[in-house]
Amino acid sequence: MRDAFGSCKFTYCGRTLMNEKERIEQTCRYALEIALKKGAGQARVSAVRDVSDSLGVRNDSLENIRFAVESSLMIQLFTKGRY
């Protein structure tokens, strides 16, 4: 979403299902809308979702398997001439 008063940016690392992407986009739009309604002159919303898989092998033997998901939502407000 982009207009004269705000922007919304999405960053995806790893695998993201389409319905998850739509949910994250909807959350960003909502956060942007509320920030502007509450008086921010401008707002920037960034969402990041990182998915990682890893495995460890030692001496031809599987040692560990790890799966991690990290999500964050950042909101920057510009109001009264300052971020």
Residue pairs with C-beta under 8 A, 6 or more apart in sequence:
1 7
1 8
1 25
1 28
1 29
1 32
2 8
5 36
5 41
5 42
5 43
6 32
6 35
6 36
6 42
6 43
6 44
6 45
7 32
7 43
7 44
7 45
8 25
8 28
8 29
8 32
8 44
8 45
8 46
9 44
9 45
9 46
9 47
10 21
10 24
10 25
10 28
10 46
10 47
11 46
11 47
11 48
11 49
12 21
12 48
12 49
13 48
13 49
13 50
13 51
13 52
14 49
14 50
14 51
14 52
15 51
16 24
16 49
16 51
20 49
24 47
24 49
24 71
25 47
27 47
27 73
28 45
28 46
28 47
28 73
31 43
31 45
31 73
31 75
32 43
32 45
35 43
35 45
35 75
35 77
36 43
39 79
40 77
40 78
40 79
41 78
41 79
41 80
41 81
42 77
42 78
43 75
43 76
43 77
43 78
44 75
44 76
44 78
45 73
45 74
45 75
45 76
46 73
46 74
46 76
47 71
47 72
47 73
47 74
48 70
48 71
48 72
48 74
49 69
49 70
49 71
50 68
50 69
50 70
50 71
51 67
51 68
51 69
52 66
52 67
52 68
53 65
53 66
53 67
54 65
54 66
55 62
55 63
55 64
55 65
55 66
56 62
56 63
56 64
56 65
57 63
76 83
77 83
